[in-house]
Amino acid sequence: MLEMSGCAAVRLVARLLRCKQDVSTAYFSSSPPHCTPANATGTDEAVSKLLFRPMVLLSWLAIASLPASAQLQPDKKVASVGKWSVSTALHGSGCVARTEYGDGYELSVSGERIDDLTLLITVNSRSFSTKLDGTEEKASSIEIVLANYRRGNVSPYGYRGTPGVVLKADQAFLGSFVASEKIKVTELGREKVSIDLENPGQVIDALRACLRTGTAPSARTPAASVQALEGKWYFDNQGVCKGRPGETEGLLTFHGMTFLGYENNCRIQTAKPNGRRLALGMICNGEGMQERSSEIIEFLDDRTIRRSSRDGARTYTSVHKRCPE
């Protein structure tokens, strides 16, 4: 049996932790050649071999047990969208879109694929009765709220004791996220956190570009005009682009001063630009009736628009992509 003092053991552990060898391959090695110092004693080297595999395994398990969002910390910044920064991930593949709100709290969307993203919102624990620092496994009273979207099934964050909420960001979430002006966190239906979203469509586009190429998107935002709307646009199914204008649900067509929706034919009377937004005033015919209509078109980039229209006190928004040419 090998014997060594407590202090020697501590020194040896410190040496092992400073090892530069990749842990994923080193575990299967018969010895830790890069971890044993040149001036190590025979006892040190023997104990190093004895302890190396268990320590590497424990280190790997510790990394693997971190929350998924904790593993995707930002590394190299590739794009900025307002107060948002989009970066490649510090370890491994993936990208992170991150912004701060309030007194240094974080809102981020990250992942390795656009269809497998995670939302993270860190919060002030004093605002919640539910413990969100990882000491409780469930947060059944917490919901994430966007425009036309409300979702529970969130998880407490708790990485290094940081309170927050984590949610898997599916396509329904992304569709509502890019069309929302705010994201909220509620507890038992009461609003606890409200965060303004700045250019969310551009944020997701930049994140998508980062995941695809590791660089910023090349798309630019065109000047708001009727001419920039020319062509066909789809909501969530690109297949509708092959359909006939005015007869295909989900297909929008702009041609000159004419706008064709599903069973709806509009003549654009006024078009007033304001920054990236274009206010349209139209006279529309549909189902044998004629009415005046108005909506706001926001140009998120050269292939993405967000439509907003009001019906009484409610505002409806939707995001559309340009059909391939």
Helices and strands as residue ranges (DSSP letters): H 6-17, H 23-26, H 42-64, H 68-71, E 74-81, E 84-89, E 95-101, E 105-113, E 116-122, G 125-127, E 142-146, E 149-151, E 155-156, G 159-161, E 164-169, H 171-177, E 182-187, E 190-196, H 200-213, H 226-229, E 231-234, G 238-242, E 251-255, E 258-261, E 264-274, E 277-286, E 289-301, E 304-311, E 314-322
